[in-house]
Amino acid sequence: MDNESWNHVWECDMNSFTLYDIVNENILKNIESLKNKNIHVNKERWMERIIKILLEKSTNQLIIHECIKGIFNKRLIEIDQNKDIQIEMEKLIEGIATETKEKIWNERCDKINKMDKYIENKKDIIKNKKVKKGTNKKTKGEIIDPIVLDKKLNRLAKK
């Protein structure tokens, strides 16, 4: 199993959800919440503005990566001076952080845990086979491998 880089975890084609999907979904929720507060924004321009900010670099990383970590970047929160919009931008960041954890991070961890269990089980099976082979001393007419013994017994049972 190779080590994964920070970017790879979030951008891997094997993820069930993409970071892009999660961001778009949360922006649409943001627009709907603003609409419920009688604040109307142009959907395309609003999405474009937010995505542009998310793809800008902060100190040493992209702002979207700060959002994944739950860091509240000033450029996003202060996208507008309206307090309701600022509150909704905080919810946007929280939504991105929560959903990337749930839909990408947790899923990847589950897959890795399953692979680790599979590898561990495989090692145990190999280890047990070696132990069994070492304890079964071959005597005249005896079969050492238990799997071969099972197959032969099944064949005899069918006769």
C-alpha positions as CSV (number, residue, x, y, z in Angstrom):
1,M,0.0,0.0,0.0
2,D,1.5,3.3,-1.1
3,N,1.5,6.4,1.1
4,E,-1.0,9.0,0.0
5,S,-0.4,12.7,-0.4
6,W,-2.8,15.3,1.0
7,N,-4.0,16.2,-2.5
8,H,-4.4,12.6,-3.6
9,V,-6.7,11.8,-0.7
10,W,-9.2,14.5,-1.8
11,E,-8.7,14.2,-5.6
12,C,-8.5,10.5,-6.1
13,D,-10.7,9.1,-8.9
14,M,-11.6,6.1,-6.7
15,N,-13.5,8.3,-4.2
16,S,-17.3,7.9,-4.4
17,F,-17.7,11.6,-4.2
18,T,-15.5,14.4,-5.6
19,L,-14.4,17.5,-3.8
20,Y,-16.1,19.4,-6.6
21,D,-19.4,17.7,-5.9
22,I,-19.2,18.5,-2.2
23,V,-18.3,22.1,-2.8
24,N,-21.1,22.6,-5.4
25,E,-23.7,20.9,-3.2
26,N,-22.7,23.2,-0.3
27,I,-22.7,26.3,-2.4
28,L,-26.2,25.4,-3.6
29,K,-27.3,25.0,0.0
30,N,-25.7,28.3,0.8
31,I,-27.7,30.0,-2.0
32,E,-30.9,28.4,-0.8
33,S,-30.3,29.5,2.8
34,L,-29.6,33.1,1.6
35,K,-32.8,33.0,-0.5
36,N,-34.7,31.9,2.7
37,K,-33.4,35.0,4.4
38,N,-34.6,37.1,1.4
39,I,-31.1,37.6,0.1
40,H,-31.0,36.9,-3.6
41,V,-27.7,36.3,-5.4
42,N,-27.0,35.4,-9.0
43,K,-26.4,31.7,-8.8
44,E,-23.7,31.4,-11.5
45,R,-21.8,34.5,-10.3
46,W,-22.0,33.5,-6.7
47,M,-20.7,30.0,-7.4
48,E,-17.9,31.5,-9.5
49,R,-16.9,33.9,-6.8
50,I,-16.8,31.3,-4.1
51,I,-14.9,28.7,-6.2
52,K,-12.4,31.4,-7.3
53,I,-11.7,32.2,-3.6
54,L,-11.5,28.4,-2.7
55,L,-8.9,27.9,-5.4
56,E,-6.7,30.9,-4.2
57,K,-3.7,30.2,-2.1
58,S,-3.7,31.2,1.5
59,T,-0.4,31.2,3.4
60,N,0.9,27.9,2.1
61,Q,-2.1,26.0,0.9
62,L,-5.3,26.4,-1.1
63,I,-8.2,27.9,0.8
64,I,-10.3,24.8,-0.1
65,H,-7.8,22.8,1.9
66,E,-8.3,25.1,4.9
67,C,-12.0,24.6,4.6
68,I,-11.5,20.8,4.6
69,K,-9.6,21.3,7.9
70,G,-12.4,23.5,9.2
71,I,-10.3,26.7,9.1
72,F,-12.3,29.8,8.6
73,N,-10.6,31.9,6.0
74,K,-11.2,35.6,6.2
75,R,-11.6,36.0,2.4
76,L,-14.6,33.6,2.3
77,I,-16.3,35.0,5.4
78,E,-15.9,38.6,4.3
79,I,-17.1,37.9,0.8
80,D,-19.8,40.5,1.7
81,Q,-20.4,42.9,4.5
82,N,-23.9,41.6,5.2
83,K,-23.8,39.7,8.6
84,D,-26.4,37.2,7.4
85,I,-24.1,36.4,4.4
86,Q,-21.1,36.1,6.7
87,I,-23.0,33.6,8.9
88,E,-24.0,31.6,5.9
89,M,-20.4,31.6,4.7
90,E,-19.4,30.1,8.0
91,K,-22.0,27.4,7.5
92,L,-20.6,26.8,4.0
93,I,-17.1,26.2,5.5
94,E,-18.6,23.9,8.2
95,G,-20.5,22.0,5.5
96,I,-17.5,21.5,3.3
97,A,-15.4,20.3,6.3
98,T,-18.1,17.9,7.6
99,E,-19.1,16.4,4.2
100,T,-15.5,15.9,3.1
101,K,-14.9,14.0,6.3
102,E,-18.0,11.9,6.0
103,K,-18.0,11.3,2.2
104,I,-14.3,11.1,1.5
105,W,-12.1,10.7,4.5
106,N,-14.3,8.2,6.5
107,E,-14.9,6.1,3.3
108,R,-11.2,5.9,2.6
109,C,-10.4,4.9,6.2
110,D,-13.0,2.2,6.0
111,K,-11.5,0.8,2.8
112,I,-8.0,0.9,4.2
113,N,-9.2,-0.8,7.4
114,K,-10.8,-3.5,5.3
115,M,-7.6,-4.0,3.3
116,D,-5.6,-4.1,6.5
117,K,-7.9,-6.8,7.9
118,Y,-7.7,-8.8,4.7
119,I,-3.9,-8.7,4.7
120,E,-3.8,-9.6,8.4
121,N,-6.2,-12.5,7.8
122,K,-4.2,-13.7,4.9
123,K,-1.0,-13.6,7.0
124,D,-2.8,-15.6,9.8
125,I,-4.0,-18.2,7.3
126,I,-0.5,-18.6,5.9
127,K,0.9,-18.8,9.4
128,N,-1.6,-21.4,10.5
129,K,-0.9,-23.5,7.4
130,K,2.8,-23.5,8.3
131,V,2.0,-24.4,11.9
132,K,-0.3,-27.3,10.8
133,K,2.3,-28.6,8.4
134,G,4.9,-28.6,11.1
135,T,2.7,-30.5,13.6
136,N,1.4,-33.1,11.2
137,K,4.1,-35.6,10.8
138,K,3.6,-37.7,7.7
139,T,3.2,-41.3,8.4
140,K,2.5,-44.1,6.0
141,G,-0.7,-43.2,4.0
142,E,-1.4,-39.9,5.8
143,I,-2.0,-36.6,4.0
144,I,-0.3,-33.5,5.5
145,D,-2.3,-30.7,3.9
146,P,-5.8,-30.3,5.5
147,I,-7.2,-28.7,2.4
148,V,-6.2,-31.7,0.3
149,L,-7.6,-34.0,3.0
150,D,-11.0,-32.1,2.9
151,K,-11.1,-32.5,-0.9
152,K,-10.4,-36.2,-0.7
153,L,-13.0,-36.7,2.0
154,N,-15.6,-34.9,0.0
155,R,-14.8,-37.0,-3.0
156,L,-15.1,-40.2,-0.9
157,A,-18.4,-38.9,0.5
158,K,-19.9,-38.5,-2.9
159,K,-19.1,-42.1,-3.9
